[in-house]
Amino acid sequence: MHEHGNGNARRDDAQPSRIGVDQEFLSLERELTVLFRRARANQGEMAREVHPDLEPAAYGLLVRLEECGRLRATELAGYIGVGKATMSRQLRALEELGLVAREPDPADGRAWLVDLTPEGRSRVGKVREARRARYVNKLAHWDRGEVAELARLLQQLNRGMER
C-alpha cells in the first residue's frame, strides 16, 4: 500500500493493469485490421464476379438488397453510410449494368424504391453461394458450434459499432 498526499492509503493492485487491458484491445485491433484488409480485397473480387464493371463499394448494396428486398434509396444510403449524391451515382451505375431497378415509392412520391433485377438477383446469388462454399471449405476443420459462436460475436460487435 502507498500513502497518498491526502492521507488516504491505496493498494497498488486496486486498479487493473492498463497494459493487460490494452493488450487485449490491441490484439483485437490487429486482427480486425487483417480481417478488414482481406474483406476489402474480397469485396473487389466478388464485385468483379457479379459484373466486370461493378465498383467494389457497390457490392454491399447488392447484398443488402438481396437480403432485404426493395428498399428506399435513403435507407440504402444510411445503411452503407454515404450521402444522397453518392447513392444516386452508385444506383445509376447499377441500373446501367442491369443489376437494379428503381421505381417511385407509392407511399411517398418523392422517394424511390430500389430492388435487384432478376439478372442482379441471379448474379449476386451465385457469388454469395460461391463465397459461402469457400467459408465451408476454409473452416471445415472448425466445430460448427465455433462457427456459430464466431457469427454471434461478430453480430454483437457489429451491433455495438452501430451505436
N, C-alpha and C positions, 0 to 999 in steps of 0.2 A: 504494500500500500504506500501511496505517496501522499504527502501533506501538501495541499494547495495553499496559496497565499490567503485565502478566505477562511482557513481553519478547517475546511471540510476534507475528510480523507476520501480517496478514490482508489478503487482496486484497478490495477493495470489491465486485468482481463475483463473489466466491465464492458468495454467496447469490443465488438467483433473486429477481427483483424481486417483492415481495409485491403491489404494485399490479397488475402484469401478470397474475400468477396469479389474484389475487382478481377481476380484471375478467372473466375467463372464467367464473368461478363465479357472479358477479353477473349476467352475461348469461344464463347457464343458468337461474338462479333466476327472472329476469324472464320469460323465455319459458315456463318451466313454469307460472308463476303465470297467465299468459294462457291457456295450454292447459287448466289445471285449471278456471279460471273458465268457459271455454266448455264444457268437458266436463260440469260440474255443470248448466249451463243445458240442454245437450243431453240429459242424463240425465232431467231432468224432462219434457222434451218427448217423449222416447222412452217413458218410463213412461206418460204420458197416451195415447200412441198404442197401447200394449198394452191399457190399460184406463183409462178416465177417473178411476177411483178409486184407481189404483195409486200408492203413495208412491214418489217418485224413488229413494230408497235401496234399495227392493226390486228395482229393475230389474236391478241387478248379480247378485242371487240367481238371477233367472230366466235370465240369460245363462250363469251358471256351470252351472246345471242343464242347459241346452240343450247346452253343450259337453261335460259330464262324465257326464250321465245321473244315475241315482239316487245320492244321497249321504246320509250321516248328517247330521242337523241340527247336530251338533257340528263336523263338517268344514266345513259352510257358515259357521257362526259364526266359526270360526278363519280361514277364507279372507277373510271380509268384515271381520273384526276387531271383532266385537261379542260381548257376553255371551249366556249361555243365555236369560235372560229376554227380552232384546231380540229374539233369534232366534225364540223361541216366539211372541212377539207378531206379528212380521212373517209368520211361517208361517201363523198363524191367519188373518190378514188375506188372505193369498194363497189360502188354502183357501176362505174365504168368497167370494172373487171367482171361484172355479172354475179357478184357474191352476195350482195344485199339489195333490198328494195326498200324505198321509203314511201309512206302514204300518210295523208293527213290523219291526225288523231280525231276520231269522231267526237270524243269528249271535249276537245279543245282545238278548234280550227287553226290556231296559231302554232300548234305543236305538230311534230312529225313522229310517227311510229316507224321503227326500223326493224326489219326481220331478214333472216337469211333467205336467199332464193333456194329453190330445190338444188341447184348446182352448188351453191355455197354450203348448204347443209351436207350434201354428199361429200364434198371435198374435205370439209372440216371434220366430219365423222371418220373418214378414212385415216386422216393424220392423227387424230386423237386415239383411235384404236391401235394404230401402229406404235404410238408413244406408250400407251398402256401396256402393250405387249413387251416393249423394251423394259419397262419397270418390272414386269413379272419376271423377265429373264435376268435382269441385273440383281433382283432381290429374291431370287428363287431359294437361296440358302437361308433367308430370314424366316423366322417363325411368323405365321400370319398375325398372331397377336402383337408382335413387334411392329409389323406394318400398320396395323390398326392404331397402335399407340402413337407411332410417328405421325400418322394422319391427324389424330386427335390433338396432339401437341402443336402441330403446325396450324391447325384451325384455331386453337386457343391463342397462339401467337398472332395470327392474322387479325383476329377479333380485337385483341389488345392493342394492336397498332392502329386500328380504325378510330379508337377513342381519342 
